[in-house]
Amino acid sequence: KAAGAKAAGAKAAGAKAAAGGAGAKRGKEGKAAGGKGAGGKDPKKDKAAKKAAKKERLEKEAKARAAKAIGRVDIRVGLVQKCRLSEGDDTLFVSTVEVESGSTRQVVSRLGGFVPMEVMQGSKVVLIVNLPEAEFGGTQSQGRILCGTDAKDKKLKSLIRPPSDAKVGERVSFDGAEGLKPDEPVKDKHLRPVMKKLKVVDGNALYDALGFKTSAGVCTCPGIKAGTIA
């Protein structure tokens, strides 16, 4: 009888140990699964993936807005045929610029004292051609020749230059804005935000992070590594 009781006790202890082992196993499984939600997904990884997707979407939307903005502005390669000082104001250059075969326009630039006239004469330049006609120093202007200003030395200026083989009259393009029709004319409220994003980085002319492109290559700003464009 005593031996039977002893055997029964041993059996109960074994059952308890087995139950304890099963509980511990379930605890480990629960701990391992604790970092995962329904379907075995890791909430932290899922949150990071959603954050990355949102960032990518916002970047694409920003690039699309930037492309649409610069697409309103008609920037062309031009050739300065003649250049003279404005009467009564030696800071103003009055240039006759060819923007397409047989077609010229008069453009006034406040570059006297910064860019030598002989540098302007006969140069290929980059200019905005869809501005409303304006008057400077009593002289009508039909565009804006783009020029870079050094970030450290505001007196150091240099013309934005297309490649020497760029075609006169061709429109400067930007990634994402190809084929967009420019405004005629572009309104100041649309032009000002664009002008704020024109800059020189490592000697290259940029709009935001987009390079000024022509069929012959990108536009540059010789002599200036970093600065603004106006």
C-alpha positions in Angstrom: 0.0 0.0 0.0 2.8 2.4 0.9 4.6 1.5 -2.3 1.4 2.3 -4.3 1.1 5.7 -2.7 4.8 6.4 -3.5 4.2 5.5 -7.1 1.1 7.7 -7.3 3.1 10.6 -5.9 5.8 10.1 -8.4 3.3 10.1 -11.2 1.7 13.3 -10.0 5.2 15.0 -9.8 5.9 13.9 -13.4 2.6 15.3 -14.6 3.4 18.6 -12.8 6.9 18.8 -14.4 5.4 18.1 -17.8 2.9 20.8 -17.3 5.6 23.2 -16.2 7.6 22.4 -19.3 4.7 23.0 -21.5 4.0 26.3 -19.8 7.6 27.4 -20.2 7.5 26.5 -23.9 4.3 28.5 -24.4 6.0 31.4 -22.6 8.9 31.3 -25.0 6.6 31.1 -28.0 4.6 34.0 -26.7 7.7 36.1 -26.1 9.0 35.3 -29.6 5.7 36.3 -31.1 5.3 39.3 -28.9 7.0 41.6 -31.4 4.7 40.6 -34.2 1.2 41.5 -35.0 -1.5 39.7 -36.9 -0.1 37.7 -39.9 3.4 37.6 -38.3 4.3 41.2 -39.2 6.7 43.2 -37.2 5.1 46.5 -36.2 8.4 48.4 -36.1 9.4 47.3 -39.6 5.9 47.9 -40.9 6.0 51.5 -39.5 9.4 52.1 -41.0 8.2 50.9 -44.4 5.2 53.2 -44.3 7.4 56.1 -43.3 9.8 55.4 -46.2 6.9 55.1 -48.7 5.4 58.4 -47.5 8.8 60.1 -47.8 9.2 58.8 -51.3 5.7 60.0 -52.3 6.3 63.5 -50.9 9.6 63.8 -52.7 7.9 62.8 -56.0 5.1 65.3 -55.4 7.7 68.0 -54.6 9.7 67.2 -57.8 6.4 67.4 -59.9 5.6 70.8 -58.4 9.1 72.1 -59.1 8.9 70.8 -62.7 5.6 72.5 -63.2 6.9 75.8 -61.8 10.0 75.9 -64.0 7.9 74.8 -67.0 6.1 78.1 -66.9 9.3 80.0 -67.6 10.7 80.1 -71.1 14.5 80.0 -70.9 16.5 80.1 -74.1 20.0 80.2 -75.5 20.7 83.6 -77.1 23.5 85.3 -79.0 24.4 88.9 -78.1 24.9 90.6 -81.5 25.5 94.1 -80.1 25.9 95.6 -76.7 26.1 99.3 -75.7 25.8 101.4 -72.5 22.4 102.9 -71.8 22.4 106.7 -72.2 22.7 108.4 -68.8 23.3 105.2 -66.9 26.6 103.4 -67.2 25.4 100.5 -65.1 23.0 99.4 -67.7 23.9 97.3 -70.8 21.5 97.4 -73.8 22.0 94.2 -75.8 20.5 93.1 -79.1 20.1 89.4 -78.6 19.3 86.8 -81.3 16.9 84.2 -79.9 16.1 82.4 -83.1 17.2 82.7 -86.7 16.4 86.2 -88.0 14.7 87.2 -84.8 16.3 89.6 -82.2 15.1 91.4 -79.1 16.4 94.2 -76.9 17.4 93.2 -73.4 18.6 95.6 -70.7 20.9 94.2 -68.0 22.4 96.0 -64.9 25.8 94.5 -65.4 27.9 97.6 -66.0 30.9 97.5 -63.8 30.6 93.8 -63.2 30.8 92.2 -66.6 33.1 93.8 -69.3 31.2 94.9 -72.4 33.6 93.0 -74.6 32.7 89.8 -72.8 29.0 90.5 -73.5 29.6 91.3 -77.2 29.3 88.2 -79.3 28.6 85.9 -76.4 26.1 83.1 -76.1 24.0 83.7 -73.1 21.0 82.2 -71.3 17.9 84.4 -71.0 14.3 84.4 -70.0 12.2 85.4 -73.0 8.6 85.3 -71.8 8.7 88.2 -69.4 6.3 91.1 -69.8 8.1 94.0 -71.6 9.6 96.4 -69.0 11.4 99.7 -69.0 14.8 100.3 -67.4 16.4 103.8 -67.5 14.0 104.8 -70.2 14.8 101.8 -72.4 12.5 99.0 -73.2 13.6 95.5 -72.3 12.2 92.2 -73.7 13.8 89.6 -71.5 16.4 88.9 -68.8 19.9 87.7 -69.3 20.8 85.3 -66.5 23.9 86.0 -64.5 25.5 84.4 -61.4 26.7 86.2 -58.3 29.3 84.7 -56.0 28.0 83.6 -52.6 31.0 85.3 -50.8 31.9 88.2 -53.0 28.7 90.0 -54.2 30.8 92.0 -56.6 31.9 88.9 -58.5 29.4 88.2 -61.3 29.6 85.9 -64.3 27.2 85.2 -67.1 25.4 81.8 -67.2 26.9 80.1 -70.2 25.4 77.5 -72.5 27.8 75.0 -74.1 29.6 76.6 -77.1 27.8 74.1 -79.4 24.3 74.9 -78.1 21.9 76.0 -80.7 20.8 79.6 -80.6 17.1 79.8 -79.8 16.8 76.3 -78.2 14.9 76.1 -75.0 16.8 75.2 -71.9 15.2 72.1 -70.4 14.9 70.6 -66.9 14.2 67.0 -65.9 10.5 66.4 -65.5 9.6 69.7 -67.3 10.3 68.6 -70.8 7.4 69.5 -73.2 5.6 71.8 -70.7 4.3 74.9 -72.4 5.5 78.1 -70.9 3.2 80.9 -69.9 2.8 83.9 -72.3 3.9 85.9 -70.4 4.9 84.5 -67.1 3.3 86.3 -64.2 5.5 87.7 -61.4 3.8 85.6 -58.8 4.9 82.5 -60.7 8.3 83.8 -61.6 9.5 84.9 -58.1 9.4 81.4 -56.5 11.4 80.1 -59.5 14.0 82.8 -59.3 14.6 82.1 -55.6 15.6 78.5 -56.5 18.1 79.4 -59.2 21.6 78.9 -58.0 25.2 78.0 -58.9 26.6 74.7 -57.3 30.1 73.6 -58.2 30.1 75.9 -61.2 26.9 74.5 -62.7 23.6 76.4 -63.1 20.7 74.8 -61.3 17.1 75.3 -60.6 16.5 73.7 -57.2 18.5 70.4 -57.8 17.9 70.3 -61.6 20.6 71.3 -64.1 20.1 73.7 -67.0 20.2 71.3 -70.0 20.7 71.9 -73.7 21.2 69.6 -76.6 24.9 70.2 -76.3 25.2 69.7 -72.5 24.6 71.6 -69.3 24.9 75.4 -68.6 27.6 76.7 -66.3 28.8 79.8 -64.5 32.5 80.2 -65.2 34.5 81.6 -62.3 31.9 81.0 -59.7 31.7 77.8 -57.6 28.7 78.7 -55.5 26.2 81.5 -55.6 22.8 82.8 -56.8 21.4 83.5 -60.2 19.3 86.5 -61.2 
